[in-house]
Amino acid sequence: MHERIAIIAITETGIALARSLKSLLVADGFAGCGLFSSRVAEGVEPIESVPAFVRHSFGSFDAFLFIGSLGICVRSIAPVLQGKLRDPAVINCDESGRFVQSVLSGHAGGANALAGRVARLLGAQAVLSTSSDVQGLWPLDILGREEGWGVEFASPVAGESMTTAMAAFVNHEPTTLLLDVRDSLTDELERTAPPFVTIAYRYEEVDFSTCSLLLAVTPRIIEASVQTVFYRPKVLCVGVGSERGIDPERFVSSISEQFASNGFSMRSIRSVGSVDFKLNEEAFIAFAEACGTTLTGFTPEQLESVGPVPNPSDVVFRKTGVHSVSEASAALLSGENRWLIEKQKISLDGIPEGEPRHYTFAVSLLRGAERRGRIAIVGAGPGDPELVTVKGKRYLEQADLILYAGSLVPEKLTHYAKPGALVRSSASLSLEEQFALMERFYRQGKFVVRLHTGDPSIYGAIQEQMAFFDAEGFEYEIVPGVSSFQAAAAVLQSQFTVPEKVQTIILTRGSGRTPVPDKERLSELARARATMCIYLSAEWSDQVQSELLEHYAPDTPVAVCYRLTWDDQQVWRGRLDGLASLVRESGKTRTVLLVVGEAIGARGGRSKLYDPSFTHGFREGHGA
């Protein structure tokens, strides 16, 4: 957000801190930092005086970072202030680097965020005074900015504004949050809604008699009897077609009117597309630019691959080789063969017959934005409940159904379930019974979490579930988890890749009741002498040992790891030629991971990454 930052140091001590801070900011991605002072010093751009510099350059920087007295900062910026929507961010840091205060344009200019970033770099205390930040409330004026949401205000009462809406919010007046669509931010808003906010998912659910403020996250144009902040998420995908050479200005005006008459806001348009030979159509380019996006082109083959559309055209097919342009383009852009607005045929007013005046458009909702059932296959981690990912924990807190893998998943993880959620072990359920349960919740528009041990993509038995979801057209996602091989590295206090010695990790299993392909037999994989993590194979440890010894040295370190990171975790270490004996000594055959390789416990070797003589994209090497 801040591409040009002016760091202004007042004193010699401040210059020393400013040099250090500039280096930290540049390393943190703020490349456009300049250091200015009225004092002469190395690496400092000289200025006549701080007030004069601020007066002449206030509009040239995204942010000003004063290091020194807050009074100097305030007196320097006071004469040039223009308004909260136009002023750059201004923050002030004392010369000892203890406090970083947001002074001006905390939300719109991003001063609050920048103050927090600088404070973290310095190990300082960020000082924020805006009411929403002090109370931990949403900043209504910039909510959704990072996600590209547009913000609009409307009220039936004269004199009300965004300022009055924010005042109502920070004063805890009854507020309704309308979540018409879904994305990652709406999920967060659901989770973090303060007590005075009521959540609705459809316009019909909003009770205007009980709220004084409406926050509406929707692409739709709606009427409200209270002051309303509209948030326009980028979720609409528009396909367009036309006669060649249609007038750009009239086209943009006409399609804008069509959007409004169909009850949708153009500020929610995410993408615009058409057939590829229309990519130079000036009207389409102008429309895409008006929507803040670029025009996307699709080949006729891509458009035909969409399949049946509601309004195919044989006339268009004879001319272009495709049955649909606008509907097919909208479907490809959105990832959904569904349409909010099916193909509309429009003629521009005031254009004589025979000149280009006809166009079509169609609109689809971005895949995943519709509020309907969804499924997340979540990795629970190896055993310790605290090793679930942040996203996994959040999904467990939101889920309406948690179906977890019995004794393989720590039951404590299900304690994150919200009141009223159904928590069920899959241990006693057949696959068909699991499908029936998940399908019931999904078709009710609810959120299902299928909780698997470790990382679900590694020996997680999720392929048949995904096949069922695909066949039924269910939306689902996979949330990775910490796998037991990663837990093994942590428990063994080992780096499984050792510079110039071992650079490969093999995750595999032996050939037990379920055969493995010949090319993946342990004796073949052992040729690499990599760090090998062997799952589901302790029962056949004699065979495992025999095959590995064909290529690994007998004294290669091994570890037998039982229930890694669980409360009853146990680990036995030894040599490869004693692996089978170790397994027999442990008495364990289930939930055991076998680890083999010289990386276990290794401490030799040094990475090039932090070698002082090694140059890379973020640091110049020095010395030999």
N, C-alpha and C positions, 0 to 999 in steps of 0.2 A: 504493500500500500504506500509506504513512504520511500520514494525513489531518490529524493534529494533531501538530505538532512544537514542543517547548519549547526555545528557545535560551536558555541561561543564561550570562551573562557575569559574570566575577568582578571584572575591573579596568576602569579607564577605557580602556586600550588595547584590552581585549577587547570593550568595548561598541562601539568604532568598527568593529572587524572584524565583530562580530555584526550591526550595521546593514547593512553591505554584503552579508553572507552571507544575511540575511533577504531582501533585495531579489532576490538571485540565485536563491534557492530559490523565491520566489513566481513569478518570471519563468519558472522551470523547471517549473512546474506544482504546486508544493507551496503551495497557497493558505492552508492552516491553520497558519501559523507565528506563534508569539508570542515576543517578546523580553523576558526577565525579568532583573532584577538588584537587588541590595540597595543599589546606588548610584543616586542620582537623576540622570536624564538624559533628554533629549528623545527621544520615541519608545520609551521603555522602560517596561514595566509594573513598578512597584515591588513588592518582596517584602521581608519582614522579614529572612529569612536563607535562604541556599541550602539547608541541611539541612531546615529547617522546610518550605520550599516543596516540596521533593522528597517529604518524608514525607506531606504532605497531597494531593499531586497525582500520585503515581506511577502510579495507575491511570487517570488522566484523559487521558494522552497516549500516542500510538503510539511516540514517540521523544523522547529527551532528547539535546540537543547542548550539551555543556559547552565553554566557551571559557576556558581557563586551566589551572591545575595539575591533573595527572592524580590527584594525591593527594586534592585537594578533591573531585573527581568520585567517587572510590572510597569515601571516608568518607561522602559524602552518600547514596549508594545502598545501602551495605552493610546498614543496619538494615531496609530495606524489601524486600529480595529475596525472591521467592516460589518461583521455579523457572523452568527454561529455556523451558517451554511457556507461561508466563504473563507473564513479565517483558517490558516494552517494550524496544525497541532503545535502547542508550546508546552514544554516541560522544563522544570528547574531542578537542578541537583546541587546540594551543598558541596563545597570543594573537598570535603573529607569522604564523600561518596556514601553517606549514611542514609540519606532520604532522597527519594525521587518523586517530585510532586507534579501532578497533572495540573497545568495552569489554565489552558485555553483549548476549546474545541475537543473536549474529552470524548464525545461520541462521534460526531460527524467527521471531525478531523483525525480521530484515532489517537488522541493524546493519552487517554487512559490505557489503551493497549500498549502503546509505546513506553509509557512510564513503567508498566509491569515488566516489559521485556528488558528495559535498561536496568531495572532493579534486580532482576534475576541475574543479569550479566555481572553486576557489581556485588551481589550479595547484600543489597541494600533493602530498605523498606519502601515500598510504593505507597504514596499518599494520594488517595482519591477522595473527592468530596461530593461527587454527584450522588443524588439521593438513591437512584436505582442501584448503583454500585455499592453504596454503603449498606443498603438493605438486602443486597443479593438478588435484586429483581431484574427482569429482562429489560434491556435498553430498547424501548419501543422504537426510537427513531432510527436505529441501525440494525434492528433485528432482521436476520436473514441476509445481510449485505454480503457476507462471505459466500453464501450459497447463490448469490445472484438475484435474490428476491427484489422486486420493486415494492415501493411503499407509497400508499396514497391515503389521504384523509378525506372523510366526508361527514357532514353533519346536517341535520334538518334545522338546527338552531344557529341563527346568525351570531357571529362573534366567537364561536368555538373553533379550535384549531388543534394542530398536533401538540402544541404546548398545553392546552387544557386537557387533552387526552392523557398526556404523560403525568400531569398533575393528579388527575383522577386515579391513575394507576398507582403512583407512589403513595397516595393517601388511602389506598386499599378500598376504593369504592368497588361495589359489585361489578365484576367483569366476566364476560363470557368469551371463551376462546373457541372459535369455529375452525375445526380442522377438516376441511373438505377433501384434502388430498394428503398423501403421506410421503415423507422423505426422512432422511436421517435427523434433520432438525425438528420436524414435527414429533418424532419419537422422543427427542430430548425435551421438548416443550411439555408433552404429556407427563413425563417423569418428574419435571421440575416445577410444575404449576403450583403457585402459592395458594394458600387456603381460600382466598377470596375470589379465586378464578374457577368458574364452572366450565367444563369442557363439553362441547357439542360436536357431533360429527356430520350433521345435516342441518341445513338452514331451518327446516321445519322444527327442529328440536330447540331452537333459540327462544327463550322466554324473555321478551323485551320488557315485560312488566317488572322483572326482578334484577335487571342489569342497567348500569348507567354508561357502560363502555363495552363495545364489541371489538374484538381482535379477530379478523377474518382471514384465514390463510386459504385462499381460493382463487382459481382462475376465472370465476364467474362474476358477472355484474349483478349485484343484489341490492335491494332496497332495505334500509334499516332505519328504525325510528329513534335511534340513539347515536351519539357520536361514534364513528367507526374508523379504525385503522385497518386498511386493506393491505394484505401482503400478497404479492403476486409471484408465486413460485414458477420457475421456468419448466412447465410440464406440457405445453401444447406443441404438437408437431404438425406442420401445415404442408400439404402437398398442393401444388398449383400447376395449371396448364392453361394455354391460351393460343389464340392466333398470333402469328409472328408479327412483331412490330407494334404491339398494343401500347397506347400512350402511358408512360410511366407514372406521371403525376396523377392522372385520372384513375389509373389502376390502383395505386396506393390509397387514394381517397375512397374509392369504391369498396375495396376489400376491408378497409378499416370500418366503414359503415356496416358492412355485412357482419363483421365480428361483433359489433355492438348490438346489432339487431338479433343476433343469435345468443346474446347474453354472455359473451366472453370478452375478457380483457386482452388486448394485444400485448400488454406488458408481460403476460405469461407465456408468450411464444418463445420456444426454445430453439426451434430449427425450422427451416424452410427448404423444400426440395422439389425437384421436377426431373423430367427425363434429361439425360446428359447433353443432348443437342440443343437444349434451351438454356444452357449455362451462360450464354452471352445475351440473353433477353434482358434488356435494360430495365423493364418494368419489374421483373423478378428480383434483379440485383438491388433495385431501389427499395423494394419491399423488405428484403432481407436486412438491408442496412438500417431501415427504419425500426426493425425489430431487434437491432443490436446483434445480428448474427450474420453468417455467410450462406450463400446459396449452395446447396448440395445437389449433385447430379447423380442419376442412376442410369445404368445401361438398360436397354429394352429387355435384356435377359433377366436382369435383377427385378425389374418391375413385373414381368410375367411370372417370376418365381413366387410372388405373393399368393397366387392362387385365386380362388373366387373372390370377387369384390361385389359390393351391393349393386353397383351401377356400371357394368362394363359397356363399352361402346364398340360396335363393329365398324362404325365409320372411322373412329380413331385408329382401330387396328389396321384398316386398309391403308391409312395414310402413314402410320408410324411403326406398325409392327407390334403394338402393345394394345391390350384391351382397356387399360386404365393408366392414367398418369397421376392425377391428383390423389385418388384414394390409395393407389399402390404406393406412391411416394410417402404419404402420411403414415402408412402401415410400416414401411421400412424404417422411417425415421424414429418411430415410437417403439418398434419391436413388438407391436401388437396388431393383429388383424381384427381390430375393433375401431369404431369411429364414433367420436362425439358428434361430428357433423359429417354426414355423408355428402357425396359430391353435389355441389351447388353450381348450377349453370347461370351465369350472370352476363348481362349486356350493359356496357357503359352507356350512360345517357349522353345525348348530344353528339354522338358519332354517327355520321351518315352510313346507310347500308352500303356494304361493299368495302368499307375500310375496317381495319382490325378493331373489334370491339367486344368480342366474346372471350370469356375466360371461365375456368372452373377452379374450385378449391374444395378441399376436404381437410378435416382436422381429427387427429387421434391423440389420446392421452398417453404420455410417456409410460412405458412399462414399469410397473412397481409403484406408480403414483396413485393408482386407484385404491380406495379403502376397501379391501376385501381380504379374505383369509390369506395367511402366509405361514410358511414353515421355515424354521431354521434348524439345520443339523449342526449342533454345537459340540465342540471338543471340550471335554471336562478337565483335561489334563491327566497326569499320571496317577494322582491319588490325593495329594494335599489340596484341600478345597481352595486355598489361597493362590493356587497356581492356575485357576481358570482365568481367561483373559478378561479385560475390562468390558469388552463388548459382550462376551459370553455371560458375564454376571448381569449386565444390563438386560439382556434378553430373558434371562431367568426371572428377573424382577417384573418383566412386562408380560410374560407368557400366560395364556389362559389354560394351556395344557402342557405339562412337563412329563414326557415319557422317557424314563431313564433306564440305562442298561444294568439293572439289578445290582448284584454284588460287585460289578466292575467299576461302578461310579460311586464316589463317596456320597452317602445319603445326606450329609450336611449341606451339600450344594443345593438340594431341593428346599432348604430352609429360606432361600432367597425368594421363594414363590410369594406372590401377592395374595392377600386374603381373597378367598373364593376360587383360586386357581385349583385345577385338578392335577394331582401329582400321582403318577402311576408307574410302577416298575414293569418293564417289559419281560422280565424273567419267566413269568408264567403264561405269557401270551404268544400265540403263534403269529407268524408274519401277517397272515390274513386278518387276525384280530387286531393287530397293531394298526394295519391300514384302515380298518373300519373305524377305529377310534379316532385316528388323526383326520380321516375324511369327514367325520361328523363335525368336528370342531372347525375344520377349514371351511366347509360349506356354510357354516354359521357366521363366517367372516371373522373368525377368531385366530389368535396367534398360537401356533404350536411350536414347542421346542423339543426336538428329539436329541436327547443328551447321550453322547457316546464317550467312552473312555479315551484318554490320550488325545491324539489327533484323529478325527474321524476318517481321514483319507488314507490312513495307514492301518491295514488289517481291521478296518472298521465295519465291514459288511454293510456298506451303505449303497452299493451299486444297485441291488434289487429294489431298495426304497426309491432311489432316484428314477429307476425305470417305471415304477408305479406312478410317481409324481408326474413324470413326463407324459405318460399315457393319459393321465387325467387332466393334464393342462394346469397343474398346480404350480404356483410360484414358490420357489424355495431358494435358500442360500446355504452355504457352508461356512461356518465360523471356525477357523483353525484353532487347534489346541496345542498345548505343550506335550510332546510325545515322550514316551518312556526312554528313548535313546538320548534325548536332551537331558532328561532327569538323571540318567546314568552318568553323563559327563559331569553334571553338577555334584552328584553324590561322590563320585570317584575323584573329584577335584582334578579333572583332566581336560585338556584341549584335544579333541579328537582329530584335529588336523595340525600337524607339527611341521613348521617351515622346513622345506628341502628334505623331508623324510616321509611324511604321510600327508597326502592332500586329498584323499578320497575316503568317504564313509559309505559303507554298504549296509543297507537295511534289507534283511532277508529272513528266510525260515528254512529249516531243514525239511527233508522229504519224509514225512510221517504218514499219517492216515490219508492226507491229501498230497498227491504227488506234485513235484515241481518240474518244470521243463528241464530237459537234459542240459541245456546251455546255462541253466541257473543252479545246477547242483553246487553244493558247497565246495567240492573239489575243484570245480572250474573257477568259481569266484575267488577262491583262495590264491590263485595265481598272482593277483594284484597285491597281496599282503597288505591290504588296506585295513583301516579300523572297521571291524565287522560287528554289527549288532544283530543278533539272531533271536527272532521271536518264536514263540510257540514250539520250542524244540527241546526243552529240557528232558522230556521223556525219552528222547533218542540220543542222549548225550554221548554214548559210546560211538555211535555212527558219526555224530558231529565231530568228535575228536579225531577219529580216524581220517575223515575226509580233509579236515583242515591241516593235519600233519603232513599231507602230501606236498604242501608248499610253505607253510609257516614253520619257523624253527621251534623245537620242543620247548624252549624256555620263553616263548612269547607270553607276555602277561595276559591273563584272562580274569574275568570277574563274573560271578554268578549272582545276579541281582534279583531279589524277591520283593515284590510289592513296593516298588520304588516310591518314596515320599509318603507312603502310608505310615500310620503310627507304629505298625509292626514290621516295618522295613528291615531286611537283613541282607548283608553283602558278604560273599566269600571270595577271596582273592587267591590266585595261584598261578601255576604255569599251564600252558596248553597241554603238555603231556599228562597232566593230572586233572584235566577238566571233568572227566566222567566221575572220578573219585570225589571231586568237590561237590558235584550235583548229588551224588549218593549221600555224602556227608550232610548236605543241607536238608535232605528229605523232602525237597520241594520239586514239583513238576508243573504246577499251574502258576500263572501270573509271574513267570520267570523270564528275564532277559539275560542272554549270554552275550558278553562283550569280549572281543578278542582283538589284540593289536598292541604294537609297541608304543602307541600313544598313551596307553593307560599309565598314569603317573609320571609321564615324561616331563622333564624340565629343561631340556636342552633346546637350542635353536632360538633365533630371534627374528621377529617379523620385520620386513623391509618398511612397513607402513610408518613406523615411528623412528626409524634409523635416521640420525641427524644428517647423513650424507645422501639420503634418498629424496629425490624431487617428485612431487605429485601435484595434482591440480590445486591443492590448498596450501602448499608449503614448498619453499625453495630449499633444496638441500645445501648443506655447507660442510666443507671439510671432506676428508677421505675416509 
